[in-house]
Amino acid sequence: MVYNIERARHFGYTRITDITKATFYVKRRMAWRVNVVSWKAIQSIVTVTLASGGASFFCLFFINRCDGKNGLKDVGRVFVGMFSVALNFSPCYPRYVRSRLSGRVLLAFWAIGAFLLSSYFQSLLTTSVGIGQKSDSDDTPEKLGPKLRARNVLVCADLGSYVGKMLSQCTAPSQFMRDLRAAIDYTTPSGAFVDTPNWCVGKVSRGTHVLVTYSGLEECRPGFREQFERGEPRFDTQLVTVLATRTSSIRRLFGSLVGRLVETGWLEDVCDPPVYSNICYHNLREPPVMFRLESKLLALLCLAGFLAASLVLCLEILLARTRR
């Protein structure tokens, strides 16, 4: 403790945030839902397809004009052949397109772009269209708040956590915390606050209670993740303060060490298993995502195909004129 200002000048404070974040756990419920393709995904496919088709159209137009033919001649047959490549069918191009080197370069780039488009569309159908299970738990304050106000769900708070101390002191900085506090007042005092979360596990599994404690509890207890759902977002943060002299190297080294651990991400992925410690660092891992279509790379690929076909076409024109 620092008793006077003169003594306080010799001390410094190192405060570390985001060590333990308060959260709540509810019973996990799964529901069958039908997934559909979003309009944004369809719009991206149509946009990229039209852009690549437009670049190919200009290349074919230049090929026809350089041959002294109508620029729109056999365009329909060429596009049918291109889409047959995308669908892995046997292509049927006009003869002059296959005979010219510029046409072959253009078709090669189109085949690569068609492979990317077909892979993206197949991945989109696999991940978005179908029937699957999704979480239907009350894992957000918006879902849990009305049930707390209706007293359909009671609260079981962990006194060993920071949020438990806040609730026991009637500190309610948000509406969700006020709902928790009101539910605790409705519950008997002996059942609202507990010294260990083990007493609440059975009640939470029956869906009658919500456990308010520190985040990362599922990392410390095997099998906890399969039965319970962690609420998001984590609504509070525990603060840790280290008091040391300003000239002490321990304070500087400790702050540097914690900063490096947080930067590397190692601090968020370590769990302290002893039961007497209520500090558990947890790193939420993102679920696997589908094959992503990089529209910029595909646009660059189409542009490279257009430039390569144009360059080869110019060389063919120069060779044809020199032969004359």
N, C-alpha and C positions, 0 to 999 in steps of 0.2 A: 504494500500500500504506500502511496505517496501522500504525506501529511501536510506539506507546505510547498509553496511555489519555489523556494530556493532549492529544495531537494528535488523537485520535479524537473529542474533544468538538467539534471544529470541522467535522466532516464529517457528512453525512447520506446515507442510502441510499434510493434510489427503486427498488423492485422491481416489475417488470411481469410478470405471469403470463399464461398462455394465449396466448403469442406463437406458439410452435410446439409442436404436440402430436405425439407419436410414434405411429405406426401401422404397419400392415403391409399389403402388397399381394399378392394372389393372382390366379391365372388366373380370368377370368370364365367361368362356366358357366351356361347357361340350360336350364331344363327346362319341359316342358309340364305344366301342372296345371289341374285342374278346380276352379273357384271355385263356392261355394255360398252361398246367402243365410244369414246368421247368424241364430240364434234371437233375439238381442237386437234386430236390425232388425225382424224380424217382430213381436216383442212390442211394440215402439214403435208400429208401424202399427196393431195391434189396439187398443192402449190409447187412442191418439188418436181412432180411429174410433168406439170405444164411447163416449168422452167427448163427442164432437160429436153422436153419435146420441142420447145421453141428454139433452143440452140441447135438441135439436130435439123429442124426445118430450114433454118438459114443456111446451114452447110449444104443441104441437098439443093436448095435454091441456087446457090453459087455454082454447084456442080452442073446443074442443067443449063444455066446461063453461059457458062464457059464452053459447053458443048454446042452452043448455038440453038438450043431448044427452048421450049416454053418452060419458065421457071417452076410452074406448078404441075409439070408432066409427071405422072406416076407417083405423085406424093402419097396418095392413098395406099398404093401397093407397098410403098416403102414403110409407112407407119404400121401397116398390118404385119410386115415382116419384123419390125422392131418389137412390137408387142408379142409376137410369137416367140421371140428370143426371151422376153421377160417371163413368158409362161412355159418355157422349155419345150416349145413345139418346133417343128422343122420350118426354118425360115424360107420364104420365097420372095427374094428381092428381084428387081429388074436386072437384066444382065449387065448393063453398063455400070451399075452400082458395085457389083462384085468384081468387075474387071478393073476398076480404077483404084489406085492405091489410096487416094483420099477417102473414097467410100469405105474401104476396108478399115482404115484408121478410125473413121467415124463410128462404124459398127462395133469396133472393139471397145471404144470408150462407152458406147451405149450399153454393150453387154455387161460391163463392170457396173455401171449405174443401175441397170435393171436387176442385177444380182443384189445390190444393196437395198433397192426398193422392195424386192420380193422377200428378203430376209427380215426387213423391218416390219412388213405387213404380216408375215407369218408370226413373228414374235408378238406383234400387237394382238393378233387373233388369239394366240395361245394364252396371253396374260390377261386380256380384257374381256373376252367373250367366253361365257360359260357359267357354270353354277359352282360356287365354292362357299366355304365357311369364313365368316368374318366375325370379329369381336362385337358383341352386343352388350358389353358391360357398361355400368355407370361409372366410367373412368374419367369423366370431366366434371368440373364444378357446375356446368350448365345442366348436366343430366342428374347429378346427385343432389343439387340444391333443392329442387322441389320436393324430393322424397324426404330430405331432412326436415323441411318446414312442415310437411304433412305427417311427420313422425312415423313414416313407414320404415325408416332405417335409423337405428340408434348408433351412437358413437362409442368407440372404445379407444381411448387415447393412451399412448405410452408416456409415462411420466419421465422415463429416462431420456426422451428426445427433447429437442429444443421447442418444438411446437407444443408438446405436452405441457411444458412449463408455461408457455404463453397462454394456453387455454385455461390452465389452472389459475392464472393470475387475471383472468377476464380481459386479456388483451386481444382485441379484434380489429386489426387494421383493414380488413376487407369484408365484403358481403359474405363471401364463402366462410370466412372465419367466424363471422357472427352467426351464420347458420349452424356451424359446428358447436359454437358455444351454447346456442339455444337448445340444441339436441342434447348436449351434455347436462344442462340444467334439468331437462325433462327426465334424463336417466338417473337412477339412484347413484349417489356419490360413490358407493362401493364398487359399482360396476362400470363407471365412466372412466376412471383412471386406474391403470394397472402398472405394476413395476416391471413386468416382462410381457412381450407380445404373445407368449405361448398360450396364455389364458384366453385370448381373443380369437385364436385361429379357428376353433370349432364353431364359434358364433358367426364369424365371417364366412366360413364355408357353407353355412346354412342360409346365408343371404340376409340375415336379420341385423347385422352390425357392419360398420365400416371401421377399419383399423387405421388410426392416425399415428404415424411414426416417422422414422427417418427413411430416406430413399435408399435403394440398394439392398433391401432386406431379402429379396429373392436370390441375390448372389451369395448371401451368407447361409441360406437354408436350402438344402437340396430338395427338389420337388415342389418348392413354393411357387415357381413360375407357372406350373401346369394347373394349379388350382385357383390362383388369385391373379387379379389384374391391377397393375399399378396405375394410379391416377396421373393424369397429365393436365396441365403443367405442374411441376413442383413449385409450390406456392410460397415457400419461405426458405431462408438461408441461415444457417448457424454461423456465427462469427467466432473465430478463435483469436485471442490476443496474447502475444508474448511480450513480457516486460523484461527489459535488459538495459544496462547502462549504454549511453550513447557511444562511448569509446570502446565498447566490448566488441570483439571480433565474432563472437558467437551469434549476436543478433544479425550482423551483416552476412555471415556464412549461412545461417538458417534461412534468411529471406532469399538469398541467391539460390539455395538448394531447392526450396519450394517453388520458386519461379521457374527453374529449369524443369522440374518434374511436371508442372502444369503445362509448360510449353510443349514438352514431348508427348503429353497425353498419358504418361505412365501413372500419374497420380489418380486419374479417373478410372483406372482399370484394375485397381488393387483392392481386395476385400480383406478386412481384418476379421478372422474367424472367431476369436475368443468371445464368449458370451458376455463377459463383463464390459466389453467395449461396444459402444453404440455408434462407432464411426465406420462407415462402409462406403468406399468410393465406387461409383458405378458409371459405366460408360454405355449408353444406349446404342446398340448396333442397328444400323439401318437394314431393312429387309432387302433381299436381292431384287434388283430392278431388271426390266426387260432390256433387250437390245435397243440401244438408242441410235436414232438416225441423226448424224451430225449434218445438218442442212448446209452449213458453211463449207464443210469439206466436200459434200456432194456438188454444191454449186461450183467450187473450184475445180472439181473433176470435170464437170460439163464444160467449163470455160477452157480447161486445158485441152479437152477433146476438140472443141471448136477451133482453138488456135492451132493445134497440131494438124487438123484436117485442112484448115485454110493455108497453112504453110506448105503442106504437101501439094495442095491444089495449085498454089502459085508456082511451085517447082514444075509441076506437070505442064502448066501453061507455057513457062519459059522453054522447056524442052520441046514442046510441040512447035513453038515459033522458030527455034533454032534449026529444027529439022526441015522446015519449009525453006 
